[in-house]
């Protein structure tokens, strides 16, 4: 299955679509629409086509897998049928060993074929699920690009009558008279944080669903990248950075290590992640198990956010103060 990668062609296409839609809205605003609503409506069709093409590539790989893995069990079943028929005793008696071997071969071939059919079905289901997650992620990439485009100052045409004329003296007086914003109370601060959390939930990528059969190490890395996108890192993906074997998932602002077993994470694991985060990105550690006390102490000192995920239940919890804060406020 295709793994997410930072800066993929799909990301670049989504950013370009978001920027073009934002410029179109800025030039010709549509009454009754916010820019975000306009951008989402404008780019959704193209992004769906992008992810449909991506899913078709995955389905093509699954078809190749079926062509490789289905002939074996079919051939075994046919050989079993032929052996059973050819060795069936005629009138006058004979050994029943041949037909028994043939029937066993037939049964083995059928079971093998059924198992491979279930595996192919699961692969198709994962491809569809991955497409849905990727569609949401690319929409978020397009929205982020559109917002950045909206905030970029454009050149002012001096002949444009609509361009406002600003008096420098008025600006200076306003700057002098401006009073510092009053400090917010604890209740106001918490309300602001709750509002920010609600906004992040509204525009962020959905959390990954539970995986009834668990995940492999590669699947865990994919799962963690999805959680990172849900927590606000819209460009997060599994990492294949050359020479950085300790980084399993990353975004432009964060690097993450993933340990997909129940063994406690030791201080050496956290040290390795800290060493891999020398480029200034925020270190995150995700495990399916627990953390040793000395590992937690080092994580607090090195500002590493710790998380514990449950792939089967589809849950994620913060394992230290930084992790719990990130679960509330996101990784931004």
C-alpha positions in Angstrom: 0.0 0.0 0.0 1.1 3.5 -0.7 2.5 5.4 2.3 2.1 9.1 2.8 5.1 11.2 2.1 5.8 14.8 2.9 5.7 17.1 -0.1 4.1 14.5 -2.4 2.8 15.5 -5.9 -0.7 15.3 -4.4 0.2 17.8 -1.7 1.6 20.2 -4.3 -1.5 19.9 -6.5 -3.8 20.5 -3.5 -1.9 23.6 -2.5 -2.0 24.9 -6.1 -5.8 24.3 -6.2 -6.3 26.1 -2.9 -4.2 29.1 -3.9 -6.0 29.4 -7.3 -9.5 29.2 -5.6 -8.5 31.8 -3.0 -7.2 34.2 -5.7 -10.4 33.7 -7.7 -12.5 34.4 -4.6 -10.4 37.5 -3.7 -10.9 38.9 -7.2 -14.6 38.1 -7.5 -16.2 37.4 -4.0 -19.3 35.3 -4.1 -22.2 36.7 -2.1 -23.3 34.4 0.8 -20.0 32.5 0.8 -17.0 32.7 3.1 -13.7 32.2 1.3 -13.2 28.8 3.1 -16.6 27.6 2.0 -15.9 28.8 -1.6 -12.5 27.1 -1.7 -13.8 23.8 -0.4 -16.6 23.7 -2.9 -14.3 24.7 -5.7 -11.5 22.2 -5.1 -13.4 19.2 -3.8 -14.1 17.8 -7.3 -10.5 18.0 -8.3 -9.2 16.6 -5.1 -11.6 13.7 -5.4 -10.2 13.0 -8.9 -6.7 13.1 -7.5 -7.5 10.5 -4.8 -9.5 8.4 -7.2 -6.5 8.2 -9.5 -4.4 7.3 -6.4 -6.8 4.6 -5.4 -6.9 3.2 -8.9 -3.1 2.8 -8.7 -3.6 0.9 -5.4 -6.3 -1.3 -7.0 -4.0 -2.0 -9.9 -1.3 -3.3 -7.4 -4.0 -5.4 -5.7 -4.9 -6.9 -9.1 -1.3 -7.8 -9.7 -1.1 -9.4 -6.3 -4.2 -11.5 -7.1 -2.7 -12.6 -10.4 0.3 -13.8 -8.5 -1.4 -15.5 -5.5 -4.6 -17.0 -7.0 -3.3 -19.4 -9.6 -1.5 -21.5 -6.9 -4.6 -22.5 -4.9 -6.7 -22.9 -8.0 -4.1 -25.3 -9.5 -3.9 -27.2 -6.2 -7.7 -27.7 -6.2 -7.8 -28.8 -9.8 -4.9 -31.3 -9.2 -6.8 -32.6 -6.2 -10.0 -33.1 -8.3 -8.1 -34.9 -11.1 -6.2 -37.1 -8.6 -9.4 -38.0 -6.8 -11.2 -39.0 -10.0 -8.3 -40.8 -11.6 -7.5 -42.9 -8.5 -11.1 -43.8 -7.6 -11.3 -47.6 -7.3 -13.1 -49.3 -10.0 -15.3 -52.4 -9.6 -13.3 -55.1 -7.9 -11.9 -52.9 -5.1 -8.6 -51.1 -4.8 -6.8 -48.6 -2.5 -8.6 -45.5 -1.3 -5.3 -43.7 -0.6 -5.3 -41.9 -4.0 -8.8 -40.5 -3.7 -8.1 -39.4 -0.1 -5.0 -37.5 -1.2 -7.0 -35.9 -4.0 -9.7 -34.7 -1.7 -7.2 -33.3 0.8 -5.5 -31.4 -2.1 -8.9 -30.1 -3.2 -9.7 -29.0 0.4 -6.4 -27.3 0.8 -6.7 -25.5 -2.5 -10.2 -24.2 -1.6 -9.1 -23.0 1.9 -6.0 -21.4 0.4 -8.1 -19.6 -2.2 -10.6 -18.4 0.4 -7.8 -17.0 2.6 -6.3 -15.2 -0.4 -9.8 -13.8 -1.3 -10.2 -12.4 2.2 -6.7 -10.9 2.1 -7.5 -9.2 -1.3 -10.8 -7.9 0.1 -9.1 -6.5 3.1 -6.5 -4.8 0.9 -9.3 -3.2 -1.2 -11.1 -2.0 2.0 -7.9 -0.4 3.3 -7.3 1.3 -0.1 -10.9 2.8 0.1 -10.4 3.9 3.7 -7.0 5.4 2.9 -8.5 7.3 0.0 -11.2 8.8 2.3 -8.5 9.9 4.8 -6.3 11.2 2.0 -9.2 13.2 0.6 -9.8 14.9 3.9 -6.0 15.6 4.3 -5.7 17.2 0.9 -8.8 19.3 1.5 -7.0 20.6 4.7 -3.8 21.2 2.7 -5.9 23.2 0.1 -7.6 25.2 2.9 -4.3 26.0 4.6 -2.8 27.2 1.3 -5.9 29.3 0.6 -5.6 31.0 4.0 -1.9 31.7 3.4 -2.8 33.2 0.0 -5.4 35.4 1.6 -2.9 36.7 4.1 -0.2 37.4 1.6 0.0 41.2 1.0 -0.4 41.9 -2.7 1.0 44.9 -4.7 -1.1 48.1 -4.6 -1.8 49.8 -7.9 -1.3 53.5 -7.3 -3.9 54.2 -10.1 -6.5 52.0 -8.5 -9.1 54.3 -7.0 -10.1 51.5 -4.6 -6.7 51.5 -2.9 -7.0 53.3 0.5 -4.8 56.3 1.1 -3.4 56.1 4.6 -2.2 59.2 6.5 1.1 58.4 8.2 0.3 61.0 11.0 -2.9 59.2 11.7 -1.1 55.9 11.9 1.5 57.3 14.2 -1.1 58.8 16.5 -3.0 55.5 16.6 0.2 53.7 17.6 0.9 56.1 20.4 -2.7 56.0 21.7 -3.0 52.3 21.5 -3.2 50.6 24.9 -1.9 47.1 25.6 -4.6 44.5 25.5 -5.8 43.6 29.0 -4.7 40.3 30.5 -7.4 37.6 30.2 -8.7 35.9 33.3 -8.3 32.1 33.8 -11.9 31.6 32.7 -11.4 33.7 29.6 -8.1 31.8 28.8 -9.8 28.4 29.1 -12.7 29.6 27.0 -10.3 30.8 24.3 -8.5 27.4 24.4 -11.8 25.5 24.1 -12.8 27.7 21.2 -9.4 26.9 19.5 -10.0 23.2 20.2 -13.4 23.3 18.6 -12.0 25.1 15.5 -9.3 22.5 15.2 -11.8 19.7 15.4 -14.0 21.4 12.8 -11.3 21.9 10.2 -8.8 19.1 11.1 -8.5 15.6 9.5 -10.7 12.9 11.2 -9.0 10.6 13.7 -8.1 7.1 12.3 -10.7 4.4 12.9 -10.0 1.3 15.1 -8.3 -1.6 13.4 -10.0 -4.8 14.6 -7.0 -7.0 13.6 -4.3 -4.6 14.9 -1.6 -3.1 12.7 2.0 -4.0 11.6 4.9 -1.6 12.2 4.2 0.0 8.9 0.5 0.3 9.6 1.3 1.8 13.0 3.4 4.5 11.3 0.6 5.2 8.9 -1.8 5.4 11.9 0.4 7.8 13.8 0.7 10.1 10.8 -3.1 10.2 10.6 -3.3 11.1 14.3 -0.7 13.9 13.7 -2.9 15.3 11.0 -5.9 15.1 13.3 -3.9 17.1 15.9 -3.2 19.9 13.4 -0.2 18.8 11.4 -1.9 18.7 8.0 1.3 17.7 6.1 2.2 14.8 8.3 3.1 11.5 6.7 5.2 8.5 7.2 8.9 9.4 6.9 11.5 7.9 4.6 14.2 10.5 5.2 17.6 9.2 4.2 19.9 8.5 7.2 17.2 9.1 9.8 16.2 5.6 10.8 14.7 6.8 14.1 12.0 9.0 12.5 8.9 7.0 11.6 6.5 9.9 10.8 7.1 13.6 10.3 5.7 16.9 9.3 7.3 20.3 8.6 7.2 21.1 12.3 7.4 17.6 14.1 9.2 14.3 14.0 7.8 11.2 15.6 9.0 7.8 16.6 6.6 4.8 16.7 7.0 1.6 18.8 4.4 -0.9 18.0 4.8 -3.4 20.8 3.9 -3.7 24.5 7.5 -3.5 25.8 8.2 -0.4 27.9 9.9 2.5 26.0 13.3 3.0 27.5 15.5 6.0 28.0 17.6 4.9 25.0 14.6 5.1 22.7 13.9 8.7 23.8 17.5 9.6 23.5 17.5 8.4 19.9 14.5 10.5 19.1 16.0 13.6 20.7 19.2 13.1 18.6 17.1 12.8 15.4 15.3 16.1 16.1 18.4 18.2 15.9 16.9 20.2 13.0 14.6 22.0 15.5 11.4 20.1 14.8 9.3 19.1 17.8 9.9 15.5 18.9 6.9 13.2 19.5 6.9 9.6 20.7 4.0 7.1 20.1 3.9 3.6 21.6 1.4 0.8 21.9 2.9 -0.1 25.3 4.2 2.0 28.3 7.1 4.3 29.2 9.7 3.6 31.8 10.1 6.2 34.5 13.5 7.3 33.4 12.2 7.6 29.8 9.4 9.9 31.0 11.8 12.0 33.1 14.1 12.5 30.0 11.1 13.3 27.8 10.1 16.0 30.2 13.6 17.5 30.3 14.0 17.3 26.5 10.4 18.6 25.8 9.3 15.4 24.1 5.5 14.8 23.9 4.6 11.2 24.8 1.5 9.4 23.5 0.0 5.9 23.9 -2.2 4.6 21.1 -4.5 1.6 20.9 -4.8 0.6 17.2 -7.7 -1.8 17.9 -9.8 0.6 19.9 -8.8 3.6 17.8 -7.7 5.7 20.7 -4.8 8.0 21.6 -3.9 9.4 25.0 -1.2 11.7 26.2 1.4 10.0 28.5 3.1 13.1 29.9 2.1 16.8 30.4 3.2 17.8 26.9 1.2 14.9 25.4 -1.9 15.6 27.3 -1.7 19.3 26.4 -1.3 18.3 22.7 -4.4 16.2 22.9 -6.4 19.2 24.1 -4.8 22.0 22.1 -3.3 20.2 19.1 0.4 20.2 18.0 0.3 23.8 16.6 
